[in-house]
């Protein structure tokens, strides 16, 4: 009986030691804040803003920030790089010219360009109105639509 109890104690001790040794290497690894960009799914995007109202300027800036933070997109506003990219062309105007802070009318066009000197190909477009409180929701909608367009026309980038 003592021999059986001793063997059982030894097996338990070995099991705990092996579990502790297996857990040590994982504790030393740093956790990444941002997922790695996979080369097969990253879409190069360029945002072009045309407009004079403050709400439209905030919309364009937030779009650029969101694309820059995303692991699905690589924001590239460098026109000199000759790479295929998706252009997001944003045009905004005040909804009421006499009251520019109330709202903004926007028009978005998604255009694919093979490179510098190539004619662009219209993939999609959108039109709507936005106020200052709804900018973040609209940015989410436009980024989701851009991801859908990039997935649908992904063969153009290959």
matplotlib code that plots the C-alpha trace (Angstrom):
import matplotlib.pyplot as plt

x = [0.0, 2.9, 4.5, 1.3, 0.9, 4.6, 4.2, 1.0, 2.7, 5.7, 3.4, 1.5, 4.7, 6.0, 2.7, 2.8, 6.5, 5.9, 2.9, 4.9, 7.8, 5.4, 3.8, 7.1, 8.0, 4.5, 4.8, 8.0, 6.4, 5.2, 1.6, 1.1, -1.3, -2.1, -2.5, 0.1, -0.7, -1.1, 0.3, -2.5, -5.3, -3.8, -5.2, -3.4, -5.8, -5.5, -8.0, -8.5, -10.6, -12.2, -14.3, -14.2, -16.5, -15.3, -17.5, -16.2, -12.6, -13.2, -14.8, -11.7, -9.3, -11.1, -11.2, -7.4, -6.9, -9.1, -7.4, -4.0, -5.0, -6.5, -4.6, -6.6, -5.4, -2.2, -2.8, -0.7, -1.1, 2.2, 1.3, 4.9, 4.6, 3.6, 1.5, -2.1, -4.3, -7.9, -8.7, -11.4, -12.5, -14.5, -16.2, -18.1, -20.1, -22.1, -25.7, -26.9, -24.4, -25.6, -25.0, -21.9, -21.7, -25.1, -24.4, -22.5, -23.4, -20.8, -20.1, -17.7, -16.3, -14.2, -11.8, -9.2, -6.0, -3.4, -0.6, 0.7, -0.5, -3.4, -7.0, -9.1, -11.9, -15.0, -15.9, -18.7, -20.1, -22.2, -24.0, -25.5, -25.7, -23.9, -23.8, -21.0, -22.5, -22.7, -19.2, -17.9, -20.8, -20.3, -16.6, -17.4, -19.8, -17.4, -14.5, -16.8, -17.9, -14.3, -13.4, -16.3, -15.1, -11.5, -12.7, -15.0, -12.4, -9.3, -8.2, -7.3, -4.5, -2.8]
y = [0.0, 2.4, 1.5, 2.3, 5.6, 6.5, 5.7, 7.8, 10.7, 10.5, 10.4, 13.5, 15.4, 14.6, 15.8, 19.1, 19.7, 19.0, 21.4, 24.1, 23.7, 23.9, 27.1, 28.9, 29.7, 31.2, 33.6, 35.2, 35.9, 39.5, 39.9, 41.8, 44.8, 44.7, 41.6, 41.0, 42.0, 39.0, 39.8, 38.0, 40.1, 43.6, 46.2, 49.4, 52.3, 56.0, 58.5, 61.7, 64.4, 67.3, 69.7, 72.8, 72.1, 71.1, 68.0, 66.7, 67.3, 65.4, 62.6, 62.4, 62.5, 59.7, 57.5, 57.9, 57.1, 54.0, 52.7, 53.3, 51.4, 48.4, 45.3, 44.8, 48.0, 49.8, 53.5, 55.0, 58.6, 58.6, 59.1, 58.4, 54.7, 52.7, 50.0, 48.9, 50.6, 51.3, 55.0, 56.2, 59.6, 61.6, 64.9, 66.9, 70.1, 71.8, 70.6, 74.2, 76.8, 79.4, 77.0, 75.0, 73.2, 71.6, 68.8, 67.7, 66.1, 63.5, 61.5, 58.6, 56.8, 53.6, 53.6, 51.0, 52.1, 49.7, 52.2, 55.7, 56.7, 54.2, 55.1, 54.5, 52.0, 52.9, 50.0, 51.6, 54.8, 56.1, 59.4, 60.7, 63.2, 63.2, 65.4, 65.7, 63.1, 60.4, 60.6, 57.5, 55.4, 56.5, 55.8, 52.3, 51.8, 53.1, 50.9, 47.9, 48.7, 49.2, 45.8, 44.2, 45.9, 44.8, 41.2, 41.2, 42.7, 41.1, 39.5, 43.0, 43.4, 40.1]
z = [0.0, 0.8, -2.4, -4.4, -2.6, -3.3, -7.0, -7.3, -5.5, -7.9, -11.0, -9.8, -9.1, -12.6, -14.1, -12.3, -13.1, -16.9, -16.9, -15.2, -17.6, -20.6, -19.3, -18.8, -22.5, -23.2, -20.2, -21.7, -25.2, -25.7, -26.8, -30.0, -29.9, -33.6, -35.7, -38.4, -41.9, -44.2, -47.6, -49.5, -48.0, -47.6, -49.9, -50.7, -50.3, -51.1, -49.8, -51.8, -50.2, -52.1, -50.1, -48.0, -45.0, -41.6, -41.2, -44.5, -43.5, -40.2, -42.2, -44.5, -41.6, -39.6, -42.8, -43.2, -39.5, -39.6, -42.8, -41.1, -38.0, -39.9, -40.6, -43.9, -45.5, -46.2, -46.5, -49.3, -50.4, -52.3, -55.9, -57.1, -56.1, -59.2, -57.5, -58.1, -55.5, -54.5, -54.5, -52.2, -53.6, -51.2, -52.1, -49.4, -49.4, -46.6, -46.5, -45.8, -47.2, -44.7, -41.7, -42.5, -39.1, -39.3, -41.8, -44.9, -48.2, -49.2, -52.4, -52.3, -55.4, -55.2, -58.2, -59.1, -60.7, -62.0, -61.6, -62.5, -65.9, -66.1, -66.5, -63.3, -63.2, -61.2, -58.9, -56.7, -55.5, -52.6, -51.7, -48.5, -45.7, -42.4, -39.3, -36.7, -34.4, -37.1, -38.5, -36.7, -37.8, -41.4, -41.2, -40.0, -42.9, -45.5, -44.2, -44.3, -47.8, -48.9, -47.4, -49.3, -52.6, -52.0, -51.4, -54.4, -56.8, -55.1, -58.4, -59.7, -57.2, -58.1]

ax = plt.figure().add_subplot(projection="3d")
ax.plot(x, y, z, "-o")
ax.set_aspect("equal")
plt.show()
